[in-house]
């Protein structure tokens, strides 16, 4: 899965969780600025773990607080895992 595909999945998941259209999800905006609370963050984390077959931590969302940063990190994490 490419970074772009991961980003699109993040956008779709966020739009679903926040009940907004996908075009309203700003990929450079911090998750808390988009309206994501801690319960929503855990739900998003679970969706991403299932879709990407990765183990994530809530800290990942604080270390990579935007769709752009998170999708870049997740793509790298998958590539590292797949190369092993």
mmCIF file as gemmi writes it, N, C-alpha and C atoms, coordinates in Angstrom:
data_model
loop_
_atom_site.group_PDB
_atom_site.id
_atom_site.type_symbol
_atom_site.label_atom_id
_atom_site.label_alt_id
_atom_site.label_comp_id
_atom_site.label_asym_id
_atom_site.label_entity_id
_atom_site.label_seq_id
_atom_site.pdbx_PDB_ins_code
_atom_site.Cartn_x
_atom_site.Cartn_y
_atom_site.Cartn_z
_atom_site.occupancy
_atom_site.B_iso_or_equiv
_atom_site.pdbx_formal_charge
_atom_site.auth_seq_id
_atom_site.auth_asym_id
_atom_site.pdbx_PDB_model_num
ATOM 1 N N . UNK Axp A 1 ? 0.85 -1.172 0 1 0 ? 1 A 1
ATOM 2 C CA . UNK Axp A 1 ? 0 0 0 1 0 ? 1 A 1
ATOM 3 C C . UNK Axp A 1 ? 0.9 1.241 0 1 0 ? 1 A 1
ATOM 4 N N . UNK Axp A 2 ? 0.639 2.163 -0.908 1 0 ? 2 A 1
ATOM 5 C CA . UNK Axp A 2 ? 1.464 3.363 -1.033 1 0 ? 2 A 1
ATOM 6 C C . UNK Axp A 2 ? 1.068 4.417 0.004 1 0 ? 2 A 1
ATOM 7 N N . UNK Axp A 3 ? 1.936 5.424 0.158 1 0 ? 3 A 1
ATOM 8 C CA . UNK Axp A 3 ? 1.627 6.515 1.07 1 0 ? 3 A 1
ATOM 9 C C . UNK Axp A 3 ? 0.339 7.208 0.66 1 0 ? 3 A 1
ATOM 10 N N . UNK Axp A 4 ? 0.121 7.365 -0.64 1 0 ? 4 A 1
ATOM 11 C CA . UNK Axp A 4 ? -1.092 8.007 -1.132 1 0 ? 4 A 1
ATOM 12 C C . UNK Axp A 4 ? -2.332 7.193 -0.778 1 0 ? 4 A 1
ATOM 13 N N . UNK Axp A 5 ? -2.245 5.878 -0.908 1 0 ? 5 A 1
ATOM 14 C CA . UNK Axp A 5 ? -3.377 5.013 -0.552 1 0 ? 5 A 1
ATOM 15 C C . UNK Axp A 5 ? -3.642 5.059 0.951 1 0 ? 5 A 1
ATOM 16 N N . UNK Axp A 6 ? -2.575 5.087 1.734 1 0 ? 6 A 1
ATOM 17 C CA . UNK Axp A 6 ? -2.727 5.194 3.187 1 0 ? 6 A 1
ATOM 18 C C . UNK Axp A 6 ? -3.37 6.53 3.532 1 0 ? 6 A 1
ATOM 19 N N . UNK Axp A 7 ? -2.92 7.581 2.882 1 0 ? 7 A 1
ATOM 20 C CA . UNK Axp A 7 ? -3.485 8.911 3.117 1 0 ? 7 A 1
ATOM 21 C C . UNK Axp A 7 ? -4.969 8.934 2.771 1 0 ? 7 A 1
ATOM 22 N N . UNK Axp A 8 ? -5.339 8.355 1.644 1 0 ? 8 A 1
ATOM 23 C CA . UNK Axp A 8 ? -6.749 8.3 1.244 1 0 ? 8 A 1
ATOM 24 C C . UNK Axp A 8 ? -7.587 7.514 2.246 1 0 ? 8 A 1
ATOM 25 N N . UNK Axp A 9 ? -7.036 6.422 2.763 1 0 ? 9 A 1
ATOM 26 C CA . UNK Axp A 9 ? -7.759 5.644 3.762 1 0 ? 9 A 1
ATOM 27 C C . UNK Axp A 9 ? -7.927 6.452 5.044 1 0 ? 9 A 1
ATOM 28 N N . UNK Axp A 10 ? -6.873 7.152 5.46 1 0 ? 10 A 1
ATOM 29 C CA . UNK Axp A 10 ? -6.953 8.013 6.643 1 0 ? 10 A 1
ATOM 30 C C . UNK Axp A 10 ? -8.031 9.075 6.462 1 0 ? 10 A 1
ATOM 31 N N . UNK Axp A 11 ? -8.057 9.7 5.305 1 0 ? 11 A 1
ATOM 32 C CA . UNK Axp A 11 ? -9.045 10.745 5.016 1 0 ? 11 A 1
ATOM 33 C C . UNK Axp A 11 ? -10.458 10.172 5.068 1 0 ? 11 A 1
ATOM 34 N N . UNK Axp A 12 ? -10.655 9.031 4.428 1 0 ? 12 A 1
ATOM 35 C CA . UNK Axp A 12 ? -11.979 8.402 4.419 1 0 ? 12 A 1
ATOM 36 C C . UNK Axp A 12 ? -12.412 8.011 5.834 1 0 ? 12 A 1
ATOM 37 N N . UNK Axp A 13 ? -11.484 7.459 6.61 1 0 ? 13 A 1
ATOM 38 C CA . UNK Axp A 13 ? -11.804 7.066 7.986 1 0 ? 13 A 1
ATOM 39 C C . UNK Axp A 13 ? -12.126 8.28 8.843 1 0 ? 13 A 1
ATOM 40 N N . UNK Axp A 14 ? -11.316 9.324 8.727 1 0 ? 14 A 1
ATOM 41 C CA . UNK Axp A 14 ? -11.566 10.541 9.492 1 0 ? 14 A 1
ATOM 42 C C . UNK Axp A 14 ? -12.906 11.164 9.124 1 0 ? 14 A 1
ATOM 43 N N . UNK Axp A 15 ? -13.197 11.214 7.839 1 0 ? 15 A 1
ATOM 44 C CA . UNK Axp A 15 ? -14.476 11.784 7.389 1 0 ? 15 A 1
ATOM 45 C C . UNK Axp A 15 ? -15.64 10.997 7.973 1 0 ? 15 A 1
ATOM 46 N N . UNK Axp A 16 ? -15.519 9.686 7.986 1 0 ? 16 A 1
ATOM 47 C CA . UNK Axp A 16 ? -16.555 8.827 8.548 1 0 ? 16 A 1
ATOM 48 C C . UNK Axp A 16 ? -16.71 9.058 10.054 1 0 ? 16 A 1
ATOM 49 N N . UNK Axp A 17 ? -15.601 9.073 10.763 1 0 ? 17 A 1
ATOM 50 C CA . UNK Axp A 17 ? -15.617 9.263 12.216 1 0 ? 17 A 1
ATOM 51 C C . UNK Axp A 17 ? -16.172 10.639 12.591 1 0 ? 17 A 1
ATOM 52 N N . UNK Axp A 18 ? -15.737 11.671 11.857 1 0 ? 18 A 1
ATOM 53 C CA . UNK Axp A 18 ? -16.152 13.041 12.161 1 0 ? 18 A 1
ATOM 54 C C . UNK Axp A 18 ? -17.492 13.419 11.529 1 0 ? 18 A 1
ATOM 55 N N . UNK Axp A 19 ? -17.994 12.513 10.691 1 0 ? 19 A 1
ATOM 56 C CA . UNK Axp A 19 ? -19.26 12.739 9.98 1 0 ? 19 A 1
ATOM 57 C C . UNK Axp A 19 ? -19.226 14.026 9.149 1 0 ? 19 A 1
ATOM 58 N N . UNK Axp A 20 ? -18.151 14.124 8.362 1 0 ? 20 A 1
ATOM 59 C CA . UNK Axp A 20 ? -17.996 15.237 7.429 1 0 ? 20 A 1
ATOM 60 C C . UNK Axp A 20 ? -17.627 14.656 6.071 1 0 ? 20 A 1
ATOM 61 N N . UNK Axp A 21 ? -17.679 15.465 5.038 1 0 ? 21 A 1
ATOM 62 C CA . UNK Axp A 21 ? -17.285 14.977 3.712 1 0 ? 21 A 1
ATOM 63 C C . UNK Axp A 21 ? -15.761 14.886 3.635 1 0 ? 21 A 1
ATOM 64 N N . UNK Axp A 22 ? -15.284 13.998 2.784 1 0 ? 22 A 1
ATOM 65 C CA . UNK Axp A 22 ? -13.84 13.786 2.653 1 0 ? 22 A 1
ATOM 66 C C . UNK Axp A 22 ? -13.111 15.056 2.237 1 0 ? 22 A 1
ATOM 67 N N . UNK Axp A 23 ? -13.749 15.895 1.437 1 0 ? 23 A 1
ATOM 68 C CA . UNK Axp A 23 ? -13.079 17.115 0.979 1 0 ? 23 A 1
ATOM 69 C C . UNK Axp A 23 ? -12.91 18.15 2.093 1 0 ? 23 A 1
ATOM 70 N N . UNK Axp A 24 ? -13.546 17.939 3.233 1 0 ? 24 A 1
ATOM 71 C CA . UNK Axp A 24 ? -13.385 18.857 4.371 1 0 ? 24 A 1
ATOM 72 C C . UNK Axp A 24 ? -12.249 18.445 5.295 1 0 ? 24 A 1
ATOM 73 N N . UNK Axp A 25 ? -11.648 17.282 5.045 1 0 ? 25 A 1
ATOM 74 C CA . UNK Axp A 25 ? -10.524 16.821 5.856 1 0 ? 25 A 1
ATOM 75 C C . UNK Axp A 25 ? -9.246 17.462 5.307 1 0 ? 25 A 1
ATOM 76 N N . UNK Axp A 26 ? -8.677 18.363 6.091 1 0 ? 26 A 1
ATOM 77 C CA . UNK Axp A 26 ? -7.439 19.037 5.697 1 0 ? 26 A 1
ATOM 78 C C . UNK Axp A 26 ? -6.26 18.168 6.118 1 0 ? 26 A 1
ATOM 79 N N . UNK Axp A 27 ? -5.488 17.714 5.149 1 0 ? 27 A 1
ATOM 80 C CA . UNK Axp A 27 ? -4.41 16.768 5.445 1 0 ? 27 A 1
ATOM 81 C C . UNK Axp A 27 ? -3.265 17.388 6.232 1 0 ? 27 A 1
ATOM 82 N N . UNK Axp A 28 ? -3.165 18.718 6.23 1 0 ? 28 A 1
ATOM 83 C CA . UNK Axp A 28 ? -2.108 19.381 6.982 1 0 ? 28 A 1
ATOM 84 C C . UNK Axp A 28 ? -2.554 19.881 8.345 1 0 ? 28 A 1
ATOM 85 N N . UNK Axp A 29 ? -3.839 19.715 8.665 1 0 ? 29 A 1
ATOM 86 C CA . UNK Axp A 29 ? -4.369 20.18 9.951 1 0 ? 29 A 1
ATOM 87 C C . UNK Axp A 29 ? -4.155 19.12 11.022 1 0 ? 29 A 1
ATOM 88 N N . UNK Axp A 30 ? -3.842 19.564 12.229 1 0 ? 30 A 1
ATOM 89 C CA . UNK Axp A 30 ? -3.677 18.624 13.333 1 0 ? 30 A 1
ATOM 90 C C . UNK Axp A 30 ? -5.013 17.957 13.644 1 0 ? 30 A 1
ATOM 91 N N . UNK Axp A 31 ? -4.93 16.713 14.087 1 0 ? 31 A 1
ATOM 92 C CA . UNK Axp A 31 ? -6.131 15.927 14.353 1 0 ? 31 A 1
ATOM 93 C C . UNK Axp A 31 ? -7.073 16.624 15.331 1 0 ? 31 A 1
ATOM 94 N N . UNK Axp A 32 ? -6.526 17.228 16.384 1 0 ? 32 A 1
ATOM 95 C CA . UNK Axp A 32 ? -7.4 17.901 17.35 1 0 ? 32 A 1
ATOM 96 C C . UNK Axp A 32 ? -8.084 19.125 16.732 1 0 ? 32 A 1
ATOM 97 N N . UNK Axp A 33 ? -7.44 19.762 15.764 1 0 ? 33 A 1
ATOM 98 C CA . UNK Axp A 33 ? -8.065 20.9 15.065 1 0 ? 33 A 1
ATOM 99 C C . UNK Axp A 33 ? -9.207 20.437 14.155 1 0 ? 33 A 1
ATOM 100 N N . UNK Axp A 34 ? -9.142 19.19 13.725 1 0 ? 34 A 1
ATOM 101 C CA . UNK Axp A 34 ? -10.216 18.631 12.904 1 0 ? 34 A 1
ATOM 102 C C . UNK Axp A 34 ? -11.423 18.232 13.755 1 0 ? 34 A 1
ATOM 103 N N . UNK Axp A 35 ? -11.219 18.175 15.072 1 0 ? 35 A 1
ATOM 104 C CA . UNK Axp A 35 ? -12.313 17.811 15.97 1 0 ? 35 A 1
ATOM 105 C C . UNK Axp A 35 ? -12.233 16.395 16.512 1 0 ? 35 A 1
ATOM 106 N N . UNK Axp A 36 ? -11.098 15.758 16.325 1 0 ? 36 A 1
ATOM 107 C CA . UNK Axp A 36 ? -10.923 14.378 16.781 1 0 ? 36 A 1
ATOM 108 C C . UNK Axp A 36 ? -10.647 14.372 18.286 1 0 ? 36 A 1
ATOM 109 N N . UNK Axp A 37 ? -11.487 13.674 19.045 1 0 ? 37 A 1
ATOM 110 C CA . UNK Axp A 37 ? -11.241 13.547 20.481 1 0 ? 37 A 1
ATOM 111 C C . UNK Axp A 37 ? -10.545 12.214 20.758 1 0 ? 37 A 1
ATOM 112 N N . UNK Axp A 38 ? -10.256 11.944 22.026 1 0 ? 38 A 1
ATOM 113 C CA . UNK Axp A 38 ? -9.478 10.743 22.355 1 0 ? 38 A 1
ATOM 114 C C . UNK Axp A 38 ? -10.2 9.444 21.994 1 0 ? 38 A 1
ATOM 115 N N . UNK Axp A 39 ? -11.506 9.396 22.179 1 0 ? 39 A 1
ATOM 116 C CA . UNK Axp A 39 ? -12.254 8.182 21.822 1 0 ? 39 A 1
ATOM 117 C C . UNK Axp A 39 ? -12.234 7.971 20.306 1 0 ? 39 A 1
ATOM 118 N N . UNK Axp A 40 ? -12.39 9.039 19.555 1 0 ? 40 A 1
ATOM 119 C CA . UNK Axp A 40 ? -12.345 8.952 18.092 1 0 ? 40 A 1
ATOM 120 C C . UNK Axp A 40 ? -10.96 8.533 17.624 1 0 ? 40 A 1
ATOM 121 N N . UNK Axp A 41 ? -9.934 9.026 18.314 1 0 ? 41 A 1
ATOM 122 C CA . UNK Axp A 41 ? -8.561 8.686 17.969 1 0 ? 41 A 1
ATOM 123 C C . UNK Axp A 41 ? -8.321 7.192 18.124 1 0 ? 41 A 1
ATOM 124 N N . UNK Axp A 42 ? -8.833 6.622 19.199 1 0 ? 42 A 1
ATOM 125 C CA . UNK Axp A 42 ? -8.681 5.178 19.427 1 0 ? 42 A 1
ATOM 126 C C . UNK Axp A 42 ? -9.411 4.398 18.327 1 0 ? 42 A 1
ATOM 127 N N . UNK Axp A 43 ? -10.584 4.861 17.942 1 0 ? 43 A 1
ATOM 128 C CA . UNK Axp A 43 ? -11.332 4.198 16.877 1 0 ? 43 A 1
ATOM 129 C C . UNK Axp A 43 ? -10.549 4.262 15.56 1 0 ? 43 A 1
ATOM 130 N N . UNK Axp A 44 ? -9.998 5.438 15.247 1 0 ? 44 A 1
ATOM 131 C CA . UNK Axp A 44 ? -9.188 5.593 14.037 1 0 ? 44 A 1
ATOM 132 C C . UNK Axp A 44 ? -7.973 4.676 14.098 1 0 ? 44 A 1
ATOM 133 N N . UNK Axp A 45 ? -7.331 4.625 15.245 1 0 ? 45 A 1
ATOM 134 C CA . UNK Axp A 45 ? -6.158 3.771 15.411 1 0 ? 45 A 1
ATOM 135 C C . UNK Axp A 45 ? -6.516 2.306 15.142 1 0 ? 45 A 1
ATOM 136 N N . UNK Axp A 46 ? -7.648 1.857 15.669 1 0 ? 46 A 1
ATOM 137 C CA . UNK Axp A 46 ? -8.074 0.469 15.454 1 0 ? 46 A 1
ATOM 138 C C . UNK Axp A 46 ? -8.356 0.2 13.979 1 0 ? 46 A 1
ATOM 139 N N . UNK Axp A 47 ? -8.987 1.144 13.292 1 0 ? 47 A 1
ATOM 140 C CA . UNK Axp A 47 ? -9.252 0.969 11.851 1 0 ? 47 A 1
ATOM 141 C C . UNK Axp A 47 ? -7.948 0.869 11.07 1 0 ? 47 A 1
ATOM 142 N N . UNK Axp A 48 ? -6.995 1.74 11.391 1 0 ? 48 A 1
ATOM 143 C CA . UNK Axp A 48 ? -5.716 1.726 10.685 1 0 ? 48 A 1
ATOM 144 C C . UNK Axp A 48 ? -4.938 0.443 10.979 1 0 ? 48 A 1
ATOM 145 N N . UNK Axp A 49 ? -4.965 0.001 12.223 1 0 ? 49 A 1
ATOM 146 C CA . UNK Axp A 49 ? -4.278 -1.253 12.565 1 0 ? 49 A 1
ATOM 147 C C . UNK Axp A 49 ? -4.845 -2.414 11.761 1 0 ? 49 A 1
ATOM 148 N N . UNK Axp A 50 ? -6.154 -2.474 11.669 1 0 ? 50 A 1
ATOM 149 C CA . UNK Axp A 50 ? -6.799 -3.565 10.941 1 0 ? 50 A 1
ATOM 150 C C . UNK Axp A 50 ? -6.509 -3.484 9.443 1 0 ? 50 A 1
ATOM 151 N N . UNK Axp A 51 ? -6.638 -2.308 8.877 1 0 ? 51 A 1
ATOM 152 C CA . UNK Axp A 51 ? -6.45 -2.132 7.437 1 0 ? 51 A 1
ATOM 153 C C . UNK Axp A 51 ? -4.991 -2.344 7.015 1 0 ? 51 A 1
ATOM 154 N N . UNK Axp A 52 ? -4.062 -1.83 7.832 1 0 ? 52 A 1
ATOM 155 C CA . UNK Axp A 52 ? -2.652 -1.849 7.447 1 0 ? 52 A 1
ATOM 156 C C . UNK Axp A 52 ? -1.875 -3.013 8.058 1 0 ? 52 A 1
ATOM 157 N N . UNK Axp A 53 ? -2.535 -3.782 8.928 1 0 ? 53 A 1
ATOM 158 C CA . UNK Axp A 53 ? -1.889 -4.896 9.608 1 0 ? 53 A 1
ATOM 159 C C . UNK Axp A 53 ? -0.623 -4.429 10.341 1 0 ? 53 A 1
ATOM 160 N N . UNK Axp A 54 ? -0.793 -3.33 11.091 1 0 ? 54 A 1
ATOM 161 C CA . UNK Axp A 54 ? 0.291 -2.773 11.895 1 0 ? 54 A 1
ATOM 162 C C . UNK Axp A 54 ? -0.177 -2.611 13.327 1 0 ? 54 A 1
ATOM 163 N N . UNK Axp A 55 ? 0.766 -2.602 14.237 1 0 ? 55 A 1
ATOM 164 C CA . UNK Axp A 55 ? 0.451 -2.312 15.63 1 0 ? 55 A 1
ATOM 165 C C . UNK Axp A 55 ? 0.803 -0.849 15.879 1 0 ? 55 A 1
ATOM 166 N N . UNK Axp A 56 ? -0.182 -0.076 16.328 1 0 ? 56 A 1
ATOM 167 C CA . UNK Axp A 56 ? 0.025 1.351 16.549 1 0 ? 56 A 1
ATOM 168 C C . UNK Axp A 56 ? -0.182 1.697 18.012 1 0 ? 56 A 1
ATOM 169 N N . UNK Axp A 57 ? 0.269 2.887 18.353 1 0 ? 57 A 1
ATOM 170 C CA . UNK Axp A 57 ? 0.108 3.424 19.7 1 0 ? 57 A 1
ATOM 171 C C . UNK Axp A 57 ? -0.55 4.795 19.575 1 0 ? 57 A 1
ATOM 172 N N . UNK Axp A 58 ? -1.273 5.194 20.603 1 0 ? 58 A 1
ATOM 173 C CA . UNK Axp A 58 ? -1.858 6.549 20.557 1 0 ? 58 A 1
ATOM 174 C C . UNK Axp A 58 ? -0.754 7.596 20.464 1 0 ? 58 A 1
ATOM 175 N N . UNK Axp A 59 ? 0.433 7.278 20.962 1 0 ? 59 A 1
ATOM 176 C CA . UNK Axp A 59 ? 1.561 8.21 20.854 1 0 ? 59 A 1
ATOM 177 C C . UNK Axp A 59 ? 1.9 8.518 19.397 1 0 ? 59 A 1
ATOM 178 N N . UNK Axp A 60 ? 1.684 7.555 18.498 1 0 ? 60 A 1
ATOM 179 C CA . UNK Axp A 60 ? 1.955 7.785 17.076 1 0 ? 60 A 1
ATOM 180 C C . UNK Axp A 60 ? 1.152 8.97 16.545 1 0 ? 60 A 1
ATOM 181 N N . UNK Axp A 61 ? -0.055 9.146 17.056 1 0 ? 61 A 1
ATOM 182 C CA . UNK Axp A 61 ? -0.921 10.221 16.587 1 0 ? 61 A 1
ATOM 183 C C . UNK Axp A 61 ? -0.499 11.579 17.152 1 0 ? 61 A 1
ATOM 184 N N . UNK Axp A 62 ? 0.226 11.561 18.256 1 0 ? 62 A 1
ATOM 185 C CA . UNK Axp A 62 ? 0.763 12.796 18.822 1 0 ? 62 A 1
ATOM 186 C C . UNK Axp A 62 ? 2.115 13.126 18.192 1 0 ? 62 A 1
ATOM 187 N N . UNK Axp A 63 ? 2.879 12.101 17.86 1 0 ? 63 A 1
ATOM 188 C CA . UNK Axp A 63 ? 4.166 12.3 17.194 1 0 ? 63 A 1
ATOM 189 C C . UNK Axp A 63 ? 3.984 12.695 15.727 1 0 ? 63 A 1
ATOM 190 N N . UNK Axp A 64 ? 2.914 12.226 15.113 1 0 ? 64 A 1
ATOM 191 C CA . UNK Axp A 64 ? 2.595 12.496 13.702 1 0 ? 64 A 1
ATOM 192 C C . UNK Axp A 64 ? 1.156 13.014 13.657 1 0 ? 64 A 1
ATOM 193 N N . UNK Axp A 65 ? 0.937 14.292 14.007 1 0 ? 65 A 1
ATOM 194 C CA . UNK Axp A 65 ? -0.407 14.803 14.302 1 0 ? 65 A 1
ATOM 195 C C . UNK Axp A 65 ? -1.25 15.257 13.11 1 0 ? 65 A 1
ATOM 196 N N . UNK Axp A 66 ? -0.813 14.961 11.894 1 0 ? 66 A 1
ATOM 197 C CA . UNK Axp A 66 ? -1.611 15.314 10.707 1 0 ? 66 A 1
ATOM 198 C C . UNK Axp A 66 ? -1.722 14.093 9.805 1 0 ? 66 A 1
ATOM 199 N N . UNK Axp A 67 ? -2.673 14.126 8.888 1 0 ? 67 A 1
ATOM 200 C CA . UNK Axp A 67 ? -2.806 13.021 7.918 1 0 ? 67 A 1
ATOM 201 C C . UNK Axp A 67 ? -1.519 12.886 7.12 1 0 ? 67 A 1
ATOM 202 N N . UNK Axp A 68 ? -0.938 14.008 6.691 1 0 ? 68 A 1
ATOM 203 C CA . UNK Axp A 68 ? 0.294 13.967 5.902 1 0 ? 68 A 1
ATOM 204 C C . UNK Axp A 68 ? 1.421 13.279 6.665 1 0 ? 68 A 1
ATOM 205 N N . UNK Axp A 69 ? 1.648 13.726 7.901 1 0 ? 69 A 1
ATOM 206 C CA . UNK Axp A 69 ? 2.74 13.168 8.705 1 0 ? 69 A 1
ATOM 207 C C . UNK Axp A 69 ? 2.485 11.702 9.053 1 0 ? 69 A 1
ATOM 208 N N . UNK Axp A 70 ? 1.259 11.397 9.443 1 0 ? 70 A 1
ATOM 209 C CA . UNK Axp A 70 ? 0.932 10.025 9.839 1 0 ? 70 A 1
ATOM 210 C C . UNK Axp A 70 ? 1.029 9.066 8.657 1 0 ? 70 A 1
ATOM 211 N N . UNK Axp A 71 ? 0.518 9.453 7.51 1 0 ? 71 A 1
ATOM 212 C CA . UNK Axp A 71 ? 0.561 8.549 6.357 1 0 ? 71 A 1
ATOM 213 C C . UNK Axp A 71 ? 1.999 8.307 5.906 1 0 ? 71 A 1
ATOM 214 N N . UNK Axp A 72 ? 2.845 9.331 5.995 1 0 ? 72 A 1
ATOM 215 C CA . UNK Axp A 72 ? 4.258 9.165 5.661 1 0 ? 72 A 1
ATOM 216 C C . UNK Axp A 72 ? 4.909 8.176 6.638 1 0 ? 72 A 1
ATOM 217 N N . UNK Axp A 73 ? 4.647 8.348 7.92 1 0 ? 73 A 1
ATOM 218 C CA . UNK Axp A 73 ? 5.179 7.45 8.953 1 0 ? 73 A 1
ATOM 219 C C . UNK Axp A 73 ? 4.687 6.017 8.749 1 0 ? 73 A 1
ATOM 220 N N . UNK Axp A 74 ? 3.382 5.855 8.508 1 0 ? 74 A 1
ATOM 221 C CA . UNK Axp A 74 ? 2.811 4.514 8.347 1 0 ? 74 A 1
ATOM 222 C C . UNK Axp A 74 ? 3.343 3.815 7.106 1 0 ? 74 A 1
ATOM 223 N N . UNK Axp A 75 ? 3.539 4.561 6.029 1 0 ? 75 A 1
ATOM 224 C CA . UNK Axp A 75 ? 4.099 3.972 4.809 1 0 ? 75 A 1
ATOM 225 C C . UNK Axp A 75 ? 5.515 3.469 5.08 1 0 ? 75 A 1
ATOM 226 N N . UNK Axp A 76 ? 6.296 4.249 5.82 1 0 ? 76 A 1
ATOM 227 C CA . UNK Axp A 76 ? 7.65 3.833 6.174 1 0 ? 76 A 1
ATOM 228 C C . UNK Axp A 76 ? 7.648 2.617 7.081 1 0 ? 76 A 1
ATOM 229 N N . UNK Axp A 77 ? 6.735 2.594 8.022 1 0 ? 77 A 1
ATOM 230 C CA . UNK Axp A 77 ? 6.625 1.471 8.955 1 0 ? 77 A 1
ATOM 231 C C . UNK Axp A 77 ? 6.239 0.193 8.22 1 0 ? 77 A 1
ATOM 232 N N . UNK Axp A 78 ? 5.32 0.295 7.261 1 0 ? 78 A 1
ATOM 233 C CA . UNK Axp A 78 ? 4.956 -0.886 6.456 1 0 ? 78 A 1
ATOM 234 C C . UNK Axp A 78 ? 6.11 -1.349 5.589 1 0 ? 78 A 1
ATOM 235 N N . UNK Axp A 79 ? 6.82 -0.405 4.992 1 0 ? 79 A 1
ATOM 236 C CA . UNK Axp A 79 ? 7.945 -0.76 4.124 1 0 ? 79 A 1
ATOM 237 C C . UNK Axp A 79 ? 9.039 -1.476 4.927 1 0 ? 79 A 1
ATOM 238 N N . UNK Axp A 80 ? 9.3 -0.988 6.134 1 0 ? 80 A 1
ATOM 239 C CA . UNK Axp A 80 ? 10.294 -1.614 6.997 1 0 ? 80 A 1
ATOM 240 C C . UNK Axp A 80 ? 9.862 -3.029 7.366 1 0 ? 80 A 1
ATOM 241 N N . UNK Axp A 81 ? 8.596 -3.175 7.722 1 0 ? 81 A 1
ATOM 242 C CA . UNK Axp A 81 ? 8.087 -4.494 8.086 1 0 ? 81 A 1
ATOM 243 C C . UNK Axp A 81 ? 8.121 -5.452 6.901 1 0 ? 81 A 1
ATOM 244 N N . UNK Axp A 82 ? 7.723 -4.96 5.725 1 0 ? 82 A 1
ATOM 245 C CA . UNK Axp A 82 ? 7.684 -5.809 4.537 1 0 ? 82 A 1
ATOM 246 C C . UNK Axp A 82 ? 9.091 -6.221 4.07 1 0 ? 82 A 1
ATOM 247 N N . UNK Axp A 83 ? 10.072 -5.368 4.357 1 0 ? 83 A 1
ATOM 248 C CA . UNK Axp A 83 ? 11.45 -5.672 3.948 1 0 ? 83 A 1
ATOM 249 C C . UNK Axp A 83 ? 12.103 -6.706 4.871 1 0 ? 83 A 1
ATOM 250 N N . UNK Axp A 84 ? 11.564 -6.852 6.066 1 0 ? 84 A 1
ATOM 251 C CA . UNK Axp A 84 ? 12.166 -7.768 7.05 1 0 ? 84 A 1
ATOM 252 C C . UNK Axp A 84 ? 11.87 -9.219 6.742 1 0 ? 84 A 1
